[in-house]
Every structure is written in structure tokens, then in C-alpha cells.
Amino acid sequence: MEHWERWKPLKDLPSTLYNDALIDTREGFILEFSNEMNDKKYVVKFEDGVVSYRNSDEGSLLKTLHYLDQQYGTDFYSEWTLFVVRNSAYKQWFFEESSGVFEPDQLQHYVFLTPHDVIEVLTTYPPSIEIL
């Protein structure tokens, strides 16, 4: 069973972030977010790249939202943006698809749950976060 945890890499992060950009280049994978007032920017950089990612419309993931609501309550996910998922189905799917190239404990599953997007990232290294 999946286990979601709020990820709090920095103090004073706003509870809700909005996705401004998703950039995938050879220099790495970058997510840019802003706060509700659009007066602060938050840049999440996976400098060594990622092994897989997906971006879904938040309103399309009804099964996931129902699971989160039942397991943790609505406030858990509706009042926070950054998560780490342990024992994730996405990670298990990727592990099977990669035919053993990666060990399950090598991969981390990060989720960025915004009011409009759910961005999921599988990586072997944690990202850095910069406030602009």
C-alpha cells in the first residue's frame, strides 16, 4: 500500500504552490512554482535528471484523490503541495519496466500536487530548491 508523506525541504514554504513551468533538458529537470500572490518563485532542480516523470490534470486523478481522502483526510493533500511517496505503484511499475536496471530502494517518488497539476517524478537523487 502506498504511503504518502508531506515533504518539507524548506521552512516557510506556502501550503499551496502553482506550477509555472516544467522544463526537461539535458542540463536537468526543472520545475518552477509560484505562490498564490505570484510574488515569490520556487525552483526545484533535479540537476542529475530524472528517470521518469508524468504530469496529469489534478481533476483527472479521482482515484488517487479518493485514496488520499480516505487514508489521510482532505486537509492532508488539499493544504500542501510537496510529497514523497513510499511503496508507490508508479515506482513499482517503473522498476518492472526497467527490468532490474534500478533497485527499488534507489528510486524516490516525489509528487507536486498543485491546484491544476499533479507532477510525479522518479529520481535517484533528491532535488535542490531555490527561492527567487
The first five atom37 places (N, CA, C, CB, O) and aatype in JSON, in Angstrom:
{
  "aatype": [12, 6, 8, 17, 6, 1, 17, 11, 14, 10, 11, 3, 10, 14, 15, 16, 10, 18, 2, 3, 0, 10, 9, 3, 16, 1, 6, 7, 13, 9, 10, 6, 13, 15, 2, 6, 12, 2, 3, 11, 11, 18, 19, 19, 11, 13, 6, 3, 7, 19, 19, 15, 18, 1, 2, 15, 3, 6, 7, 15, 10, 10, 11, 16, 10, 8, 18, 10, 3, 5, 5, 18, 7, 16, 3, 13, 18, 15, 6, 17, 16, 10, 13, 19, 19, 1, 2, 15, 0, 18, 11, 5, 17, 13, 13, 6, 6, 15, 15, 7, 19, 13, 6, 14, 3, 5, 10, 5, 8, 18, 19, 13, 10, 16, 14, 8, 3, 19, 9, 6, 19, 10, 16, 16, 18, 14, 14, 15, 9, 6, 9, 10],
  "atom_mask": [
    [1, 1, 1, 1, 1],
    [1, 1, 1, 1, 1],
    [1, 1, 1, 1, 1],
    [1, 1, 1, 1, 1],
    [1, 1, 1, 1, 1],
    [1, 1, 1, 1, 1],
    [1, 1, 1, 1, 1],
    [1, 1, 1, 1, 1],
    [1, 1, 1, 1, 1],
    [1, 1, 1, 1, 1],
    [1, 1, 1, 1, 1],
    [1, 1, 1, 1, 1],
    [1, 1, 1, 1, 1],
    [1, 1, 1, 1, 1],
    [1, 1, 1, 1, 1],
    [1, 1, 1, 1, 1],
    [1, 1, 1, 1, 1],
    [1, 1, 1, 1, 1],
    [1, 1, 1, 1, 1],
    [1, 1, 1, 1, 1],
    [1, 1, 1, 1, 1],
    [1, 1, 1, 1, 1],
    [1, 1, 1, 1, 1],
    [1, 1, 1, 1, 1],
    [1, 1, 1, 1, 1],
    [1, 1, 1, 1, 1],
    [1, 1, 1, 1, 1],
    [1, 1, 1, 0, 1],
    [1, 1, 1, 1, 1],
    [1, 1, 1, 1, 1],
    [1, 1, 1, 1, 1],
    [1, 1, 1, 1, 1],
    [1, 1, 1, 1, 1],
    [1, 1, 1, 1, 1],
    [1, 1, 1, 1, 1],
    [1, 1, 1, 1, 1],
    [1, 1, 1, 1, 1],
    [1, 1, 1, 1, 1],
    [1, 1, 1, 1, 1],
    [1, 1, 1, 1, 1],
    [1, 1, 1, 1, 1],
    [1, 1, 1, 1, 1],
    [1, 1, 1, 1, 1],
    [1, 1, 1, 1, 1],
    [1, 1, 1, 1, 1],
    [1, 1, 1, 1, 1],
    [1, 1, 1, 1, 1],
    [1, 1, 1, 1, 1],
    [1, 1, 1, 0, 1],
    [1, 1, 1, 1, 1],
    [1, 1, 1, 1, 1],
    [1, 1, 1, 1, 1],
    [1, 1, 1, 1, 1],
    [1, 1, 1, 1, 1],
    [1, 1, 1, 1, 1],
    [1, 1, 1, 1, 1],
    [1, 1, 1, 1, 1],
    [1, 1, 1, 1, 1],
    [1, 1, 1, 0, 1],
    [1, 1, 1, 1, 1],
    [1, 1, 1, 1, 1],
    [1, 1, 1, 1, 1],
    [1, 1, 1, 1, 1],
    [1, 1, 1, 1, 1],
    [1, 1, 1, 1, 1],
    [1, 1, 1, 1, 1],
    [1, 1, 1, 1, 1],
    [1, 1, 1, 1, 1],
    [1, 1, 1, 1, 1],
    [1, 1, 1, 1, 1],
    [1, 1, 1, 1, 1],
    [1, 1, 1, 1, 1],
    [1, 1, 1, 0, 1],
    [1, 1, 1, 1, 1],
    [1, 1, 1, 1, 1],
    [1, 1, 1, 1, 1],
    [1, 1, 1, 1, 1],
    [1, 1, 1, 1, 1],
    [1, 1, 1, 1, 1],
    [1, 1, 1, 1, 1],
    [1, 1, 1, 1, 1],
    [1, 1, 1, 1, 1],
    [1, 1, 1, 1, 1],
    [1, 1, 1, 1, 1],
    [1, 1, 1, 1, 1],
    [1, 1, 1, 1, 1],
    [1, 1, 1, 1, 1],
    [1, 1, 1, 1, 1],
    [1, 1, 1, 1, 1],
    [1, 1, 1, 1, 1],
    [1, 1, 1, 1, 1],
    [1, 1, 1, 1, 1],
    [1, 1, 1, 1, 1],
    [1, 1, 1, 1, 1],
    [1, 1, 1, 1, 1],
    [1, 1, 1, 1, 1],
    [1, 1, 1, 1, 1],
    [1, 1, 1, 1, 1],
    [1, 1, 1, 1, 1],
    [1, 1, 1, 0, 1],
    [1, 1, 1, 1, 1],
    [1, 1, 1, 1, 1],
    [1, 1, 1, 1, 1],
    [1, 1, 1, 1, 1],
    [1, 1, 1, 1, 1],
    [1, 1, 1, 1, 1],
    [1, 1, 1, 1, 1],
    [1, 1, 1, 1, 1],
    [1, 1, 1, 1, 1],
    [1, 1, 1, 1, 1],
    [1, 1, 1, 1, 1],
    [1, 1, 1, 1, 1],
    [1, 1, 1, 1, 1],
    [1, 1, 1, 1, 1],
    [1, 1, 1, 1, 1],
    [1, 1, 1, 1, 1],
    [1, 1, 1, 1, 1],
    [1, 1, 1, 1, 1],
    [1, 1, 1, 1, 1],
    [1, 1, 1, 1, 1],
    [1, 1, 1, 1, 1],
    [1, 1, 1, 1, 1],
    [1, 1, 1, 1, 1],
    [1, 1, 1, 1, 1],
    [1, 1, 1, 1, 1],
    [1, 1, 1, 1, 1],
    [1, 1, 1, 1, 1],
    [1, 1, 1, 1, 1],
    [1, 1, 1, 1, 1],
    [1, 1, 1, 1, 1],
    [1, 1, 1, 1, 1],
    [1, 1, 1, 1, 1]
  ],
  "atom_positions": [
    [[0.84, -1.18, 0.0], [0.0, 0.0, 0.0], [0.89, 1.24, 0.0], [-0.96, 0.0, 1.22], [1.89, 1.3, 0.71]],
    [[0.52, 2.22, -0.79], [1.28, 3.46, -0.85], [1.21, 4.21, 0.47], [0.77, 4.34, -1.98], [0.2, 4.17, 1.18]],
    [[2.3, 4.89, 0.77], [2.34, 5.73, 1.96], [2.84, 7.11, 1.55], [3.26, 5.1, 3.07], [3.98, 7.27, 1.13]],
    [[1.97, 8.11, 1.67], [2.3, 9.48, 1.31], [2.76, 10.23, 2.54], [1.1, 10.19, 0.66], [2.19, 10.09, 3.63]],
    [[3.81, 11.04, 2.37], [4.32, 11.9, 3.44], [4.46, 13.31, 2.89], [5.68, 11.37, 4.0], [4.91, 13.5, 1.76]],
    [[4.09, 14.28, 3.68], [4.36, 15.66, 3.3], [5.87, 15.85, 3.29], [3.67, 16.67, 4.28], [6.57, 15.44, 4.22]],
    [[6.35, 16.47, 2.24], [7.78, 16.74, 2.11], [7.99, 18.21, 2.42], [8.32, 16.37, 0.68], [7.41, 19.08, 1.76]],
    [[8.81, 18.5, 3.41], [9.05, 19.88, 3.85], [10.55, 20.18, 3.79], [8.49, 20.11, 5.3], [11.22, 20.19, 4.82]],
    [[11.06, 20.42, 2.58], [12.5, 20.64, 2.44], [13.0, 21.99, 2.93], [12.88, 20.48, 1.02], [14.19, 22.15, 3.19]],
    [[12.1, 22.98, 3.05], [12.46, 24.32, 3.5], [11.43, 24.83, 4.49], [12.58, 25.28, 2.3], [10.26, 24.45, 4.45]],
    [[11.89, 25.7, 5.38], [10.95, 26.38, 6.27], [10.18, 27.41, 5.46], [11.69, 27.04, 7.47], [10.65, 27.88, 4.42]],
    [[9.03, 27.75, 5.94], [8.22, 28.84, 5.37], [7.78, 28.63, 3.92], [8.99, 30.1, 5.44], [7.56, 29.59, 3.19]],
    [[7.64, 27.39, 3.51], [7.04, 27.14, 2.2], [5.54, 27.36, 2.3], [7.36, 25.69, 1.7], [4.92, 26.95, 3.28]],
    [[4.95, 28.01, 1.31], [3.49, 28.15, 1.36], [2.82, 26.8, 1.17], [3.0, 29.15, 0.27], [3.39, 25.89, 0.55]],
    [[1.64, 26.66, 1.7], [0.95, 25.38, 1.61], [0.52, 25.05, 0.19], [-0.25, 25.37, 2.52], [0.42, 23.88, -0.18]],
    [[0.25, 26.07, -0.61], [-0.18, 25.86, -1.99], [0.79, 26.55, -2.94], [-1.62, 26.38, -2.2], [1.08, 27.74, -2.8]],
    [[1.27, 25.79, -3.91], [2.12, 26.33, -4.97], [1.45, 26.09, -6.31], [3.54, 25.69, -4.94], [0.69, 25.13, -6.48]],
    [[1.73, 26.97, -7.25], [1.18, 26.88, -8.61], [2.3, 26.6, -9.58], [0.42, 28.18, -9.0], [3.35, 27.24, -9.52]],
    [[2.1, 25.65, -10.49], [3.12, 25.3, -11.47], [3.19, 26.35, -12.56], [2.83, 23.91, -12.07], [2.2, 26.64, -13.23]],
    [[4.38, 26.93, -12.74], [4.61, 27.9, -13.8], [5.33, 27.3, -14.99], [5.4, 29.07, -13.26], [5.12, 27.72, -16.12]],
    [[6.19, 26.31, -14.73], [6.96, 25.72, -15.84], [7.44, 24.33, -15.45], [8.15, 26.62, -16.22], [7.72, 24.03, -14.29]],
    [[7.53, 23.49, -16.47], [8.12, 22.17, -16.37], [9.13, 22.11, -17.51], [7.03, 21.0, -16.46], [8.75, 22.16, -18.68]],
    [[10.41, 22.01, -17.17], [11.47, 22.09, -18.17], [12.32, 20.83, -18.09], [12.34, 23.37, -17.96], [12.85, 20.49, -17.04]],
    [[12.43, 20.15, -19.23], [13.21, 18.91, -19.3], [14.27, 19.09, -20.38], [12.29, 17.67, -19.61], [13.97, 19.06, -21.57]],
    [[15.52, 19.29, -19.95], [16.62, 19.47, -20.89], [17.78, 18.57, -20.49], [17.07, 20.96, -20.95], [17.72, 17.88, -19.47]],
    [[18.82, 18.58, -21.29], [19.98, 17.77, -20.95], [20.7, 18.28, -19.71], [20.95, 17.72, -22.13], [21.48, 17.56, -19.1]],
    [[20.43, 19.54, -19.33], [21.01, 20.11, -18.11], [20.28, 19.66, -16.85], [21.01, 21.62, -18.19], [20.76, 19.89, -15.75]],
    [[19.13, 19.02, -17.01], [18.37, 18.55, -15.86], [16.88, 18.77, -16.04], [0.0, 0.0, 0.0], [16.41, 19.2, -17.09]],
    [[16.17, 18.47, -15.0], [14.72, 18.59, -14.97], [14.39, 19.67, -13.96], [14.02, 17.22, -14.61], [14.8, 19.58, -12.8]],
    [[13.63, 20.69, -14.39], [13.36, 21.85, -13.55], [11.87, 22.1, -13.47], [14.09, 23.09, -14.08], [11.17, 22.1, -14.48]],
    [[11.4, 22.32, -12.26], [10.02, 22.72, -12.02], [10.03, 24.1, -11.41], [9.27, 21.71, -11.11], [10.78, 24.36, -10.46]],
    [[9.22, 25.0, -11.95], [9.12, 26.35, -11.41], [7.71, 26.56, -10.88], [9.47, 27.41, -12.49], [6.72, 26.29, -11.56]],
    [[7.64, 27.04, -9.65], [6.37, 27.27, -8.99], [6.29, 28.71, -8.5], [6.17, 26.28, -7.81], [7.31, 29.39, -8.35]],
    [[5.08, 29.17, -8.24], [4.88, 30.47, -7.6], [3.86, 30.3, -6.49], [4.42, 31.55, -8.63], [3.09, 29.34, -6.47]],
    [[3.87, 31.26, -5.57], [2.88, 31.24, -4.5], [1.58, 31.86, -5.02], [3.39, 32.0, -3.25], [1.51, 32.31, -6.16]],
    [[0.56, 31.87, -4.19], [-0.76, 32.34, -4.61], [-0.76, 33.8, -5.05], [-1.75, 32.15, -3.48], [-1.49, 34.18, -5.96]],
    [[0.07, 34.62, -4.4], [0.13, 36.05, -4.75], [1.05, 36.29, -5.96], [0.63, 36.86, -3.55], [1.13, 37.41, -6.46]],
    [[1.73, 35.25, -6.41], [2.64, 35.32, -7.54], [3.78, 36.32, -7.3], [1.88, 35.71, -8.81], [4.28, 36.94, -8.24]],
    [[4.19, 36.46, -6.04], [5.28, 37.38, -5.73], [6.55, 36.67, -5.28], [4.83, 38.34, -4.65], [7.57, 37.32, -5.02]],
    [[6.51, 35.34, -5.2], [7.7, 34.54, -4.91], [7.73, 33.35, -5.86], [7.71, 34.06, -3.42], [6.7, 32.76, -6.19]],
    [[8.92, 33.03, -6.29], [9.13, 31.88, -7.18], [9.95, 30.83, -6.45], [9.82, 32.32, -8.49], [10.85, 31.14, -5.68]],
    [[9.63, 29.58, -6.72], [10.32, 28.44, -6.14], [10.77, 27.54, -7.28], [9.4, 27.67, -5.13], [9.95, 27.09, -8.08]],
    [[12.07, 27.29, -7.36], [12.63, 26.49, -8.43], [13.14, 25.18, -7.85], [13.76, 27.26, -9.18], [14.01, 25.17, -6.97]],
    [[12.61, 24.09, -8.35], [13.01, 22.75, -7.93], [13.84, 22.17, -9.06], [11.77, 21.83, -7.58], [13.35, 22.0, -10.18]],
    [[15.11, 21.86, -8.77], [16.02, 21.37, -9.8], [16.47, 19.95, -9.49], [17.24, 22.29, -9.93], [17.0, 19.66, -8.42]],
    [[16.24, 19.08, -10.45], [16.79, 17.74, -10.42], [17.99, 17.79, -11.36], [15.72, 16.62, -10.84], [17.87, 17.47, -12.54]],
    [[19.13, 18.2, -10.83], [20.29, 18.51, -11.66], [20.86, 17.29, -12.38], [21.36, 19.14, -10.82], [21.46, 17.43, -13.45]],
    [[20.69, 16.13, -11.82], [21.18, 14.92, -12.46], [20.11, 14.26, -13.31], [21.68, 13.93, -11.41], [20.25, 13.11, -13.72]],
    [[19.05, 14.99, -13.58], [17.96, 14.45, -14.37], [17.06, 13.54, -13.56], [0.0, 0.0, 0.0], [17.28, 13.33, -12.36]],
    [[16.07, 13.02, -14.21], [15.14, 12.09, -13.59], [15.02, 10.86, -14.47], [13.75, 12.76, -13.36], [15.35, 10.9, -15.65]],
    [[14.57, 9.77, -13.9], [14.41, 8.56, -14.7], [13.02, 8.46, -15.31], [14.68, 7.33, -13.85], [12.82, 7.78, -16.31]],
    [[12.05, 9.16, -14.7], [10.7, 9.16, -15.25], [9.9, 10.28, -14.59], [10.01, 7.78, -15.05], [10.14, 10.64, -13.43]],
    [[8.96, 10.83, -15.34], [8.03, 11.79, -14.76], [6.72, 11.73, -15.53], [8.61, 13.22, -14.78], [6.67, 11.27, -16.67]],
    [[5.68, 12.21, -14.89], [4.39, 12.34, -15.54], [3.67, 13.54, -14.95], [3.55, 11.05, -15.39], [3.82, 13.88, -13.78]],
    [[2.88, 14.16, -15.8], [2.1, 15.33, -15.4], [0.65, 15.06, -15.77], [2.63, 16.64, -16.06], [0.34, 14.8, -16.94]],
    [[-0.22, 15.13, -14.79], [-1.64, 14.87, -15.01], [-2.47, 16.04, -14.52], [-2.08, 13.57, -14.31], [-2.08, 16.73, -13.57]],
    [[-3.58, 16.26, -15.16], [-4.53, 17.26, -14.67], [-5.06, 16.78, -13.32], [-5.7, 17.48, -15.7], [-5.51, 15.64, -13.19]],
    [[-5.01, 17.64, -12.35], [-5.4, 17.29, -10.98], [-6.82, 16.71, -10.93], [-5.32, 18.52, -10.08], [-7.07, 15.78, -10.17]],
    [[-7.73, 17.25, -11.72], [-9.11, 16.79, -11.69], [-9.32, 15.43, -12.34], [0.0, 0.0, 0.0], [-10.4, 14.86, -12.23]],
    [[-8.29, 14.9, -13.0], [-8.41, 13.6, -13.66], [-7.99, 12.44, -12.77], [-7.58, 13.59, -14.9], [-8.22, 11.28, -13.11]],
    [[-7.39, 12.74, -11.65], [-6.88, 11.68, -10.77], [-7.83, 11.42, -9.61], [-5.49, 12.05, -10.24], [-7.44, 11.47, -8.45]],
    [[-9.05, 11.14, -9.95], [-10.09, 10.96, -8.93], [-9.81, 9.77, -8.01], [-11.43, 10.77, -9.59], [-10.07, 9.85, -6.81]],
    [[-9.28, 8.7, -8.55], [-8.98, 7.53, -7.73], [-7.89, 7.87, -6.7], [-8.53, 6.34, -8.61], [-8.0, 7.49, -5.53]],
    [[-6.86, 8.57, -7.13], [-5.79, 8.97, -6.21], [-6.3, 9.92, -5.15], [-4.63, 9.62, -6.99], [-6.0, 9.75, -3.97]],
    [[-7.07, 10.91, -5.56], [-7.61, 11.87, -4.59], [-8.54, 11.18, -3.59], [-8.35, 12.99, -5.32], [-8.55, 11.52, -2.41]],
    [[-9.33, 10.22, -4.08], [-10.21, 9.46, -3.18], [-9.36, 8.67, -2.17], [-11.13, 8.5, -4.0], [-9.68, 8.64, -0.98]],
    [[-8.31, 8.03, -2.65], [-7.41, 7.28, -1.76], [-6.83, 8.2, -0.69], [-6.27, 6.61, -2.58], [-6.83, 7.86, 0.49]],
    [[-6.32, 9.36, -1.11], [-5.74, 10.3, -0.15], [-6.77, 10.78, 0.86], [-5.13, 11.5, -0.88], [-6.48, 10.92, 2.05]],
    [[-7.97, 11.03, 0.38], [-9.04, 11.48, 1.26], [-9.38, 10.41, 2.31], [-10.29, 11.83, 0.45], [-9.58, 10.73, 3.48]],
    [[-9.44, 9.17, 1.87], [-9.78, 8.08, 2.78], [-8.65, 7.78, 3.77], [-10.12, 6.83, 1.99], [-8.91, 7.5, 4.94]],
    [[-7.42, 7.82, 3.31], [-6.28, 7.46, 4.15], [-5.82, 8.58, 5.09], [-5.13, 7.06, 3.29], [-5.44, 8.32, 6.23]],
    [[-5.88, 9.83, 4.59], [-5.26, 10.92, 5.33], [-6.19, 12.1, 5.62], [-4.09, 11.42, 4.58], [-5.88, 12.94, 6.46]],
    [[-7.31, 12.16, 4.94], [-8.22, 13.29, 5.09], [-7.93, 14.37, 4.05], [0.0, 0.0, 0.0], [-6.81, 14.49, 3.55]],
    [[-8.93, 15.13, 3.74], [-8.83, 16.14, 2.68], [-7.76, 17.19, 2.97], [-10.17, 16.82, 2.48], [-7.04, 17.59, 2.06]],
    [[-7.65, 17.64, 4.21], [-6.68, 18.69, 4.55], [-5.24, 18.25, 4.28], [-6.83, 19.08, 6.0], [-4.38, 19.09, 3.99]],
    [[-4.97, 16.97, 4.39], [-3.61, 16.46, 4.2], [-3.08, 16.84, 2.82], [-3.58, 14.94, 4.38], [-1.94, 17.3, 2.7]],
    [[-3.87, 16.65, 1.79], [-3.39, 16.9, 0.43], [-3.88, 18.22, -0.15], [-3.82, 15.78, -0.48], [-3.25, 18.77, -1.05]],
    [[-5.0, 18.75, 0.35], [-5.5, 20.0, -0.22], [-4.79, 21.22, 0.35], [-6.99, 20.12, 0.03], [-4.89, 22.32, -0.2]],
    [[-4.07, 21.03, 1.44], [-3.37, 22.15, 2.07], [-1.86, 21.96, 2.07], [-3.86, 22.33, 3.5], [-1.16, 22.46, 2.95]],
    [[-1.36, 21.24, 1.08], [0.08, 21.07, 0.92], [0.37, 20.68, -0.53], [0.65, 20.0, 1.91], [-0.51, 20.15, -1.21]],
    [[1.59, 20.94, -0.99], [1.94, 20.7, -2.38], [2.99, 19.61, -2.57], [2.43, 21.96, -3.0], [2.93, 18.87, -3.55]],
    [[3.95, 19.51, -1.67], [5.1, 18.64, -1.88], [4.98, 17.35, -1.07], [6.39, 19.37, -1.5], [4.71, 17.37, 0.13]],
    [[5.18, 16.22, -1.76], [5.04, 14.92, -1.12], [6.14, 13.96, -1.58], [3.67, 14.33, -1.41], [6.68, 14.08, -2.67]],
    [[6.44, 13.01, -0.71], [7.25, 11.84, -1.05], [6.33, 10.65, -0.85], [8.57, 11.73, -0.16], [5.6, 10.57, 0.13]],
    [[6.38, 9.71, -1.8], [5.52, 8.53, -1.73], [6.41, 7.3, -1.55], [4.62, 8.4, -3.0], [7.31, 7.05, -2.35]],
    [[6.14, 6.56, -0.51], [6.84, 5.3, -0.24], [5.98, 4.15, -0.76], [7.15, 5.13, 1.3], [4.75, 4.22, -0.73]],
    [[6.65, 3.11, -1.24], [5.93, 1.93, -1.72], [4.94, 2.3, -2.82], [5.21, 1.23, -0.56], [3.81, 1.8, -2.83]],
    [[5.34, 3.16, -3.73], [4.4, 3.68, -4.72], [4.18, 2.71, -5.89], [4.89, 5.01, -5.25], [5.08, 1.97, -6.3]],
    [[2.98, 2.75, -6.41], [2.64, 1.95, -7.59], [3.42, 2.42, -8.81], [1.12, 2.01, -7.86], [3.83, 1.61, -9.64]],
    [[3.63, 3.72, -8.93], [4.4, 4.28, -10.04], [5.84, 3.76, -10.0], [4.38, 5.82, -9.99], [6.39, 3.35, -11.02]],
    [[6.43, 3.79, -8.83], [7.79, 3.28, -8.67], [7.85, 1.79, -8.98], [8.3, 3.55, -7.24], [8.79, 1.34, -9.64]],
    [[6.89, 1.03, -8.53], [6.85, -0.41, -8.8], [6.69, -0.68, -10.29], [5.7, -1.08, -8.03], [7.35, -1.56, -10.84]],
    [[5.82, 0.08, -10.96], [5.64, -0.04, -12.41], [6.96, 0.23, -13.13], [4.54, 0.93, -12.9], [7.36, -0.52, -14.02]],
    [[7.64, 1.31, -12.74], [8.89, 1.67, -13.41], [9.96, 0.62, -13.16], [9.37, 3.03, -12.94], [10.71, 0.27, -14.07]],
    [[10.04, 0.11, -11.94], [11.01, -0.93, -11.61], [10.81, -2.15, -12.5], [10.89, -1.32, -10.12], [11.77, -2.72, -13.01]],
    [[9.57, -2.56, -12.69], [9.28, -3.7, -13.56], [9.61, -3.38, -15.01], [7.81, -4.1, -13.44], [10.17, -4.22, -15.72]],
    [[9.28, -2.18, -15.46], [9.57, -1.78, -16.84], [11.07, -1.72, -17.12], [8.94, -0.43, -17.12], [11.5, -2.03, -18.23]],
    [[11.85, -1.32, -16.14], [13.29, -1.18, -16.34], [14.04, -2.51, -16.25], [13.85, -0.21, -15.33], [15.25, -2.55, -16.45]],
    [[13.33, -3.57, -15.94], [13.9, -4.92, -15.9], [15.14, -5.03, -15.02], [14.23, -5.38, -17.29], [16.12, -5.68, -15.39]],
    [[15.09, -4.39, -13.87], [16.17, -4.53, -12.92], [17.34, -3.58, -13.08], [0.0, 0.0, 0.0], [18.34, -3.72, -12.39]],
    [[17.24, -2.6, -13.99], [18.31, -1.6, -14.14], [18.48, -0.83, -12.83], [18.0, -0.62, -15.31], [19.59, -0.46, -12.46]],
    [[17.38, -0.59, -12.15], [17.39, 0.1, -10.87], [16.88, -0.83, -9.79], [16.54, 1.39, -10.93], [16.03, -1.7, -10.04]],
    [[17.4, -0.66, -8.6], [16.86, -1.35, -7.43], [15.75, -0.48, -6.86], [17.98, -1.63, -6.37], [15.84, 0.74, -6.94]],
    [[14.7, -1.07, -6.29], [13.6, -0.26, -5.76], [14.04, 0.8, -4.75], [12.6, -1.16, -5.12], [13.47, 1.89, -4.7]],
    [[15.05, 0.48, -3.93], [15.47, 1.46, -2.93], [16.33, 2.58, -3.51], [16.23, 0.76, -1.84], [16.65, 3.54, -2.8]],
    [[16.71, 2.49, -4.78], [17.46, 3.57, -5.44], [16.56, 4.72, -5.84], [18.19, 3.02, -6.67], [17.03, 5.86, -5.97]],
    [[15.3, 4.46, -6.04], [14.38, 5.45, -6.59], [13.56, 6.14, -5.52], [13.47, 4.81, -7.6], [13.08, 5.5, -4.58]],
    [[13.4, 7.45, -5.67], [12.5, 8.23, -4.83], [11.35, 8.73, -5.7], [13.25, 9.43, -4.15], [11.55, 9.1, -6.86]],
    [[10.16, 8.73, -5.14], [8.96, 9.2, -5.84], [8.52, 10.5, -5.18], [7.8, 8.12, -5.81], [8.06, 10.5, -4.04]],
    [[8.65, 11.61, -5.91], [8.21, 12.92, -5.45], [6.93, 13.29, -6.18], [9.3, 14.0, -5.67], [6.78, 13.0, -7.37]],
    [[6.01, 13.92, -5.46], [4.77, 14.39, -6.06], [4.59, 15.87, -5.73], [3.55, 13.55, -5.55], [4.77, 16.3, -4.59]],
    [[4.24, 16.62, -6.76], [3.95, 18.05, -6.63], [2.49, 18.22, -6.98], [4.89, 18.93, -7.56], [2.11, 18.23, -8.15]],
    [[1.67, 18.37, -5.95], [0.21, 18.4, -6.1], [-0.24, 19.86, -6.04], [-0.49, 17.55, -4.99], [-0.33, 20.45, -4.96]],
    [[-0.51, 20.43, -7.2], [-0.91, 21.83, -7.3], [-2.4, 21.9, -7.58], [-0.1, 22.57, -8.4], [-3.03, 20.87, -7.82]],
    [[-2.98, 23.09, -7.56], [-4.41, 23.21, -7.84], [-4.81, 22.76, -9.26], [-4.84, 24.63, -7.64], [-5.98, 22.49, -9.51]],
    [[-3.84, 22.68, -10.18], [-4.18, 22.32, -11.55], [-3.41, 21.11, -12.09], [-3.93, 23.48, -12.44], [-3.83, 20.51, -13.08]],
    [[-2.31, 20.76, -11.46], [-1.46, 19.68, -11.95], [-1.05, 18.75, -10.83], [-0.22, 20.24, -12.64], [-0.98, 19.13, -9.66]],
    [[-0.78, 17.5, -11.22], [-0.1, 16.56, -10.33], [1.12, 16.08, -11.11], [-1.06, 15.33, -9.89], [1.01, 15.33, -12.07]],
    [[2.29, 16.55, -10.66], [3.54, 16.21, -11.32], [4.24, 15.18, -10.45], [4.43, 17.47, -11.56], [4.52, 15.43, -9.27]],
    [[4.53, 14.03, -11.04], [5.18, 12.95, -10.32], [6.56, 12.72, -10.93], [4.34, 11.65, -10.35], [6.71, 12.71, -12.15]],
    [[7.55, 12.54, -10.08], [8.93, 12.41, -10.52], [9.57, 11.23, -9.83], [9.72, 13.71, -10.24], [9.49, 11.07, -8.61]],
    [[10.23, 10.39, -10.63], [11.06, 9.32, -10.09], [12.51, 9.7, -10.35], [10.71, 7.92, -10.74], [12.89, 10.03, -11.47]],
    [[13.31, 9.65, -9.31], [14.7, 10.08, -9.41], [15.58, 9.27, -8.48], [14.83, 11.57, -9.11], [15.1, 8.65, -7.53]],
    [[16.86, 9.28, -8.76], [17.82, 8.62, -7.88], [18.5, 9.61, -6.95], [18.86, 7.87, -8.71], [19.21, 9.2, -6.03]],
    [[18.29, 10.92, -7.17], [18.9, 11.96, -6.34], [17.83, 12.96, -5.91], [20.03, 12.67, -7.1], [16.93, 13.27, -6.69]],
    [[17.92, 13.46, -4.71], [16.96, 14.49, -4.27], [17.2, 15.8, -5.02], [17.06, 14.71, -2.74], [18.33, 16.08, -5.42]],
    [[16.17, 16.59, -5.19], [16.33, 17.87, -5.89], [16.84, 18.96, -4.95], [15.01, 18.31, -6.5], [16.86, 18.81, -3.73]],
    [[17.27, 20.05, -5.56], [17.57, 21.25, -4.8], [16.4, 22.21, -4.99], [18.94, 21.9, -5.25], [15.68, 22.13, -5.99]],
    [[16.21, 23.11, -4.04], [15.13, 24.09, -4.13], [15.72, 25.47, -3.89], [13.99, 23.78, -3.1], [16.47, 25.7, -2.94]],
    [[15.35, 26.39, -4.77], [15.82, 27.76, -4.67], [14.61, 28.69, -4.64], [16.77, 28.12, -5.87], [13.65, 28.51, -5.39]],
    [[14.66, 29.68, -3.78], [13.6, 30.69, -3.71], [14.1, 31.95, -4.39], [13.18, 30.98, -2.22], [15.18, 32.46, -4.06]],
    [[13.32, 32.45, -5.33], [13.7, 33.66, -6.06], [12.87, 34.83, -5.58], [13.54, 33.47, -7.58], [13.03, 35.95, -6.07]]
  ]
}
